[in-house]
């Protein structure tokens, strides 16, 4: 199942309120897709919340890094690969 199918109520569902688009399912916790083949998801609710926070911080850091790539490209006028190639040629 995709994340959208696991987390959100289907808009075509009879029980989905029309005035609440994007309604999450009652049994869904963000980040819990019931797929954990290596058993890394914490069993304790407090540890799970800590893992969620770590994942959010990691995603935010990745977005800042992507913004840095775009800023560098805007300033230098070259893409990252081209910039690296020009440095080592």
N, C-alpha and C positions, 0 to 999 in steps of 0.2 A: 504494500500500500504506500502511496506517496504521503508526504508530510501533510498536504492539504486534506487528503482523505482521512488521515489519522487524527488531525487536530481540529478541523473546523466542521461545523454542521453543514451538510449539503443544502445549498439554497433551494433546491427543488424539493427538499424533504417537507412533508406535510407539517411537521412540528417546528419548523424553523420560522421564528417571528419575522415578518416582513420589515419591521422597523429596526431590526438588529442585524445588519449584514456583517459578516465576519465573526459570527458567534462561535466561541470555542466550545468543544464538547466538555461535558462535566468530568469525564474520566481522563482527560488529557492534561498532562503537565508539560509545559514548554521544554523541549529538549529530550523528552522521553518518547521515543518512537518504538519502544518494545523490541529493539534490535540491539543485542549486546552479546555477540558471539564469544568474546573474550572475558566476560564477567567483570568488566571494569566499572559498571555503574554501582555507586554506593547503595547499600540497603537502607541505611539510616536516612531519615528525611532531612536532618540537619546537614549531613555530609552531601546529600544530593543537592541541597540548596547552595552549598559551598562550591560544588562542581559546576553548577549553572552559572554562578558568579564568575568563576574562572574562565568559563567558555565565553561569556559575554565580554569580559575584559580582553580576551584573546582576539575576538572578532573586532572589537573597537580598535585595538592596536593594528590589526591588519588593514582596517579602513584608513587609518592615518598613514600607514606605509604606502598604500595605493595612492593617496592624495599627494604624498611626497614624490612618487614617480611622475604623476601628472604635472606637478609644479616644476620639477626638474626639466621635463620635456618642454614645457612652455617657456622656460627661461633660456635653456640651451638651444632649443630648436631642433634637437635630435631625440630620437627614441632611446630608450635605455640600452638596447643592444648595440645600436649604432655608436652611442657614446662610449660604451665599453670597448668596442672595436677600435675606435679612434685613439683611445688611450694606450692600447697595447700593440699598435702597428708601427 
